[in-house]
């Protein structure tokens, strides 16, 4: 009888050990699958970020005096990058710069670094002066994100607008042959 009890006990322990072993293997497989899924999701997000491109950026800055360049727009049209420039009271001129894609990449870098997609719709000072300046900025990305913001004698924190202005206006003056 004692041998019978010991045999049953050994069989029960063996079965329990096997069950625990099966559960441990199953748990390892689930963890491995979860890790693979996480890695796959990270790769998908990274691939989407790498594919996101800037389709259009536009910046206007107007003050109290006439300006040879008041508005610039860089965008993709029919497979080409078009750089449109307009001055105060002048007709819009279009250029097709050879480094248009690079300009769009630089503009996107500024937008991302300065968090320009988070800009508010409008910026106005508490006390409205009678003179000063006005600006507007808009951008559209290939993933559907966009921003459209404007202001009068006030603007968002950071250097985004000044960096964008410097990038685009410097190129506009160069294309127009103005020093």
Secondary structure, 3 states (H helix, E strand, C coil): CHHHHHHHHHHHHHHHHHHHHHHHHHHHHHHHHHHHHHHHHHHHHHHHHHHCCEEEEEEEEECCCCCCCCEEEEEEECCEEEEEEECCCCCCEEECCCCHHHHHHHHHHHHHHCCHHHCCCEEECCCCCCCCCEEEEEEEECCCCEEEEEEECCCCCCCHHHHHHHHHHHHHHHHHCCC
